[in-house]
Amino acid sequence: MATKTIYWSGSSGDRITVTYTGNGNDSVSIASDPNPGTVSRNKTITFATTDGKVTKTVAVIQAGAPGDYNNDYNDDYLNN
């Protein structure tokens, strides 16, 4: 197995990790750090054969985190 790390953007430090074997039609696994922002983000990943004759792209879209909420309300609700 091989792993490739791709960054969501230059400043965030958040990563997408692509795991693959590189053999024929084997599957590819794509995982990501959680999105701390409230806005969704997307990245296009392009896969290519070593000779460059075949390329495929995958759009990775990750929803944003839920909006802010009041912890006092949640604590009161959970403790009653």
PyMOL commands that set and color helices and strands:
alter all, ss='L'
color gray80, all
select helices_A, chain A and resi 71-79
alter helices_A, ss='H'
color red, helices_A
select strands_A, chain A and resi 2-7+15-20+29-32+41-48+55-62
alter strands_A, ss='S'
color yellow, strands_A
deselect
rebuild
show_as cartoon
